[in-house]
Amino acid sequence: MSRSTQRLAERPVQRSAQRPVRGSAQRSARTGGRVAPLFGLPAAAIVALLLYLPFVWTTYVSFTDFNGLGRPVWSGLTNYKAMFSDPDLVGALTNTLLWVVGMVTLPVVLGLLIAVLTYGHRWGTWLRLPFLLPYAISGVAVGVIWGFVLQPDGALGQVLGFLGLPGAHTGWLQAGPGNTLMMIVATSWQAAGVNALLFVIGLQSIPAEPLEAARLDGAEGFKLFLHQLWPQLRPITTVVVGLSIVGSLKTFDVVWVMTQGGPGTSSETLALSMYKETFVLNDYGQGAAIALFLSLVTFAASVLYLRYQLADGDSR
């Protein structure tokens, strides 16, 4: 038998041997495509159990009269009408907005200043360490420390009295809005370090060539920062400011430890009002209404801020 005849005789056998392999691979691919989504079901169930179902339940409770016992009684918009007509809730909203403004400015500016002044320095890591350490402690610990510092006969008053300076017996936390401003200072002490770390990461991502070219053109100091560093820090600034907005809207622990919203309700925030209505006054319907309103405010603020940043970035 010639070689060509032998090849023709073998070719059908090879094709018939390949067909079952292809069919098996196709069936395996189809089976894998149907089975693959099943691996995501446990994660989806956990998210639904811990996030979506509580949100749906809170939304329902906000339209009811419920004290945590028995069954909720449907009351419609009563809780929302009471919330927007309550002057204490209006004050809590004002304090929350004050927190937003304070946390977007003070710790962000301090973090940027620390990052720029220590970046490229030989001992930059060690110079940033004292500012970063407070972030390792909890908000409750920050409240305890600064509560001791700011009480009338606390550490700050004693230092001022020893130096003969005014304010030795000032009640820093005894009246609003000064008490809110002092708590913003305390929280900024904790947040400035991590903001500085984020800005350092942004500085490390800036290419060296444009900076060297700017220095050759005579740009130094503030001029170099304004025209070269600051524009290229825009992405990380968006992250830092966005985190500051969300964190300030849900401020609770520092305020609760330092003043518990007082004196009276002069330093209450929306998160603190939600806690008091729910767990102190046992008005779960009113607390759920405040919680839902706070969630919507946080979501709206985040979306509007990100849309503004993205639109501004596209225009450039």
N, C-alpha and C positions, 0 to 999 in steps of 0.2 A: 504494500500500500504506500502510495506516495505521501510526502509530507503535507501537501495541500489537501489531499483527501482526508488525511487524519485530522487536520485542523477543522475541516467542515463537519466531520463526524463528532468532534468534541464540543463545538460551539453551542448547539442546542442544549447539551447537558449543563454547560456553564450557566446559560440563561435561566434554565429551569431551577438551578440551585440558588440563583440570586433572588428570584421572586419571593420565596417565603421570608427571606431576611428583610427585604423592603417592607413587606406587609406587616411583619412583626414590629419593625421600627415605627411604622406609622400608627399601629395600634397602641404601642407604648407611649408615643407622643400624645395621642388623643386621651389616653387614660391619665397621663401625667397632667395634662391641661385641665381635666375635670377634678383631679384630686388636689392639685396645688392650692386652690382657694380654701380648702378645708384646713390647711395649716394656719391660716389667719383667723380662724374662728375663735380660738381661745383668747387671742389678744383683743379681738373685737368685742367679745363677751365681757372681758375685764373693763374695757373702756366704757361700754354701755352701763355696766353695773356701778362703776365708781364715778362716772361723769354725767352721762346723759340722763339716766333714771333719777338721780338726785336733783338735777336741774328741772326736769319735768315735775317732780313732786313739789319742789320749792315754788315753782310757778303756780301750781294748783293751790297750794296752801296760802299763797299771797292773796287769793280771792276768797278766803274763808275766814271764819272766826274760830280760832283753834288755840287752846291753851296747853297743848301737849298731851292731854288725856282725852279719852273718848274719841268721837268722830268729828272731823272738821265740818262746820256748818257754812254753807255757801253764803257769802255776803256781797258778792259782786265787787264793785270798785270802792267799797267803804274804806279799806285800808289805804288805798292810794289817795283818796280825798283827805283822809286824816293826816297822811304823811306830808302832803304839800301845803296843808293849812297849819301845820304845827310849827311855831317859830323856832323851837329847839332843833327841828330837822333842818330848817333853813340855815340856822347857825352852824350846824354840822356840815352842811354842804359848803358854806363859806370857808370853814376851817379846812375842809378837804381841798378846795381850790387853792387855798393858801399853801398847803403842803405841796401841791403840784408845782406851783411857781417856785417855792423855796428849794425843792429837791431837784428841779431842772436847772437851777442857776448855781447855787452854792457848791454842792459836792461835785458837780460837773466841771465848774470853773476851777475848783481846787485840784481835782484830779488831773485836768489838762495842764495846769501850772506845774504840779509835781512831776508829771511825765516829761514835759519839755525841759525843765531845769535839770533833771537827773539823767536824761537820755544821753548816751555817749560819754557820760562821766565815768571815770575809772571805778569809783565806788558807788555807782548809780544803784545797783541792786541793794546794797546795804542802806543807802539813803532812803530808799522807798520802803524798806522793811518796817520801820516804826509806823508808817501810815497804813500799811497793809494788815498789820496784826489785829487791829480792832475788828476787822471783818470776820475774823475767826471766832469771835464771841457772838452770842445770840442777842437779839433785840431786847430780851428781858434783862440780860446782864448790862447792856448799854443803859437801859432805864434805871437800874439800881445804882450804877456808878454815877451817872449824871444827876440823879435825884439827890444823892449825898453831896455832890458838888454844889448844886443850885439851891438847896434849902436855906432858909434865912441865916442859920448859924453854921452853914456848911463850909466846905473847903474854900470855895470862891470868896465867901464873905470874910472868912478868917484871913485869907491872903490880903484882901483889900484893906481890912482893918489894920493888919500888921504894917502895911505900907502907908497907912494914913490916907488912903484914897476914898472917894465917895462910893456909896453903894454897898458898904459892909453889911448892912442889915436889910437889904432890899429883898422883898419876896418875889424872886424871879418867876415863880410858878403860881403866883397868887391872883393874877388878873390876866384877862385876854385883851388883845391878841398876843401880848408879850410872852405868855407861857407857851403858846404855839410856836412862836419864833425861836424861843430857847430850845424847844424840843427838836426843831428843824436843825439847829446848830449841833445838838447831840447826835442826831442821826447822820448828819454830814460828816462828823468825826469818824463814824463807822464806814460810810460809803465812799469817801474820797479815795481811799487806798485802792479799792478794787477798780474804781474808775481810772485811776492812774495806771494800773496794770493793763487795762484794756487799751488805753491810749498808747502805752508803750508798744503793745502788739501792733497797733496801727502805724506807729513810727517805724517799726522794724520792717514793715511791708513796703515802705517808700523806696523806690530805686535811688541809688546813690548818685547816678550820673546827672540828673537835673539839679540836684543840690550843689554838686561841684561846679556845674556851669553857672548857677546863680551866684555862687561865692566868687567865681572869677569875674563876674559882671559887677561885683561890689556889694551884693546883697548880704547883709549880716544882721544878727539880732532880730528885732521885731519885724523889720522889713522882710527878712528871709522867712520868718514864721508866717507872716500875713500872706505873702504871695506864693510860697512854695509848700510849706508844711500844712497849713490850715486847709487849703483846698483838697489836698490828698488825704486828709484825715476825715473827710466827709462820711465815708461808709461806716467807720467805727463810731463816729459821733452820732450817727443815726441809731446805732445799737444802744449806745450809752444813754442817750436821751429817752429812747423808747422804754428801756428798762426802768429808768427813773420815773417816768410817768405812771407806768403800771404799778410800781412799788409804792409810790406816794398815794395813789388812789385807795389802796387797801391797807394803809397804815393803821396798826392796832396796838401791837405789843408795847412799844415805847410809851405811847400815850396812856395805856392802861396802867402800866407800872408807875409812871411818874405823877400822873394827876387823876387817873380814873375818869377823865373827861371834865374834871372840875377846875376851879370851884364852880359848883352848879353844873352847867353844861357849857362853860365858856371855852373849853378846849376839845369838845367832842368832835370826832370825825364820823363819816357815814358808817365805817366798819364798826366803830365803837357803839354807835346808836343801834345798829343791827344786833350786836351782842347783848346790849342792855334790854332791848325790847324782847328778845327771844329768851334769854336765860336768867335775867333778873326779874323782869315783869311778867314772864310767862305768856307773852302775847306773840305766839308763833306766827300768826297771820301778818301782823304788822312787821315783825322781824323779817319774814320772807319777802314782803313787799319792798323793804329797804334793800335786802340782799339782791333782789332782781333788778331794782333800779341802779344799784351800784355796779352790777355786772354789765348792764346795758351802757352805762356811762364809761366804764373801762373799755368795753369793746368799741364803742363809738370813737373814743379818744385815740385808741390805737390805730383804728382804720383811717381816721382823718389824718393823723400824723404821718402814717406811712404813705398814704396817697399824696399828701403834700410833698413829702420828700422825693417820691418817685417822679412826680410831675416836675418838680424843680430840677431834679437830676436830668430828665429828658430834655428840658428846655436849654440846658447847657450843652 
